[in-house]
Amino acid sequence: MHEMSIAEGIRSVVEDAARTHGFAHIARLRLEIGRFAGVEKRALEFAFDVVMRGSAAEGAVLEIIDLPGRALCYDCGETVEIAERLDPCPLCGGGRLLPQGGDEMRIKDMEVQ
């Protein structure tokens, strides 16, 4: 389960930020995850709760913000939202799409105390 290693990476970022900025506790952490990032959200929520024990984020609320998959359609020239990587363009039906987003994952912000 790679969600555990993702949670460990988040913990590392949290601990570095706590040391650098001098806060003691994180109440909420907002994480943006793209549709194509390959992350199982329920598994990440579980891993987050386990991995954050004993850290500044212990007991923090994890809020996951879903980001859509996006692609540039070479047939109509528009950037469109797609549900799956191989979906046709929802505007023109063309099949020549270049993914432009949806595989990202980042900490958007943290509510600290």
C-alpha positions in Angstrom: 0.0 0.0 0.0 1.8 3.1 -1.2 -0.6 5.3 0.7 1.4 4.6 3.9 4.6 6.0 2.2 2.6 9.0 1.0 1.4 9.6 4.6 5.1 9.3 5.8 6.1 11.9 3.3 3.3 14.2 4.6 4.6 13.7 8.1 8.1 14.7 7.1 6.7 17.9 5.6 4.6 18.6 8.6 7.5 18.1 11.0 9.8 20.3 9.0 7.2 23.0 8.9 6.6 22.8 12.6 10.3 23.1 13.3 10.8 26.0 10.9 7.7 28.0 11.8 7.4 27.1 15.5 3.9 25.8 15.8 2.9 22.9 18.1 -0.2 21.5 16.5 -2.0 21.2 13.1 -5.8 21.1 13.4 -6.5 20.6 9.7 -4.4 19.7 6.6 -5.9 20.1 3.1 -4.4 17.9 0.4 -5.1 18.3 -3.3 -5.1 15.0 -5.2 -5.7 14.7 -9.0 -8.0 12.2 -10.5 -5.2 10.3 -12.1 -2.8 10.3 -9.1 -3.5 6.7 -8.3 -4.2 7.3 -4.7 -6.9 5.3 -2.8 -8.4 8.0 -0.6 -9.8 5.8 2.1 -6.4 4.0 2.5 -4.7 7.4 2.7 -7.1 8.6 5.4 -6.3 5.4 7.4 -2.6 5.7 6.9 -2.7 9.4 7.8 -4.3 8.7 11.1 -1.8 6.0 11.9 1.4 7.7 10.7 0.6 11.1 12.3 0.5 9.6 15.9 3.0 11.4 18.0 3.5 14.2 15.5 2.2 17.8 15.3 -0.6 16.5 13.1 -1.9 13.9 15.5 -5.7 14.2 15.5 -5.7 16.6 12.6 -8.5 16.5 10.2 -7.4 15.5 6.7 -9.4 17.2 4.0 -8.9 15.8 0.5 -9.7 18.1 -2.4 -10.3 16.2 -5.7 -8.7 17.8 -8.8 -10.2 16.9 -12.2 -8.3 15.2 -15.0 -7.7 17.7 -17.8 -6.4 17.3 -21.4 -5.7 19.4 -24.4 -7.7 18.2 -27.5 -5.6 18.4 -30.6 -8.7 18.1 -32.8 -10.7 21.2 -31.4 -7.8 22.9 -29.6 -9.7 23.2 -26.3 -8.6 22.1 -22.8 -11.3 19.8 -21.4 -12.1 17.8 -18.3 -11.9 14.1 -18.7 -12.8 11.2 -16.4 -10.3 8.7 -17.7 -7.0 9.1 -19.5 -8.2 7.5 -22.7 -11.6 9.2 -22.9 -12.4 11.1 -26.1 -12.9 14.8 -26.1 -16.3 15.6 -24.6 -16.7 18.6 -26.9 -15.8 17.2 -30.3 -15.4 13.5 -29.8 -11.8 13.6 -31.0 -9.3 11.0 -29.7 -6.1 13.0 -29.8 -5.8 14.3 -26.3 -2.7 15.4 -24.3 -3.1 15.1 -20.5 -2.6 18.5 -18.9 -3.5 17.7 -15.3 -4.9 15.3 -12.8 -1.8 13.4 -11.7 -0.7 16.0 -9.1 -0.8 15.7 -5.3 0.2 18.5 -3.0 -0.5 19.9 0.5 -2.6 23.0 -0.2 -2.5 24.4 3.3 -2.5 23.6 7.0 -4.5 25.1 9.8 -2.0 25.4 12.7 -2.3 26.3 16.4 
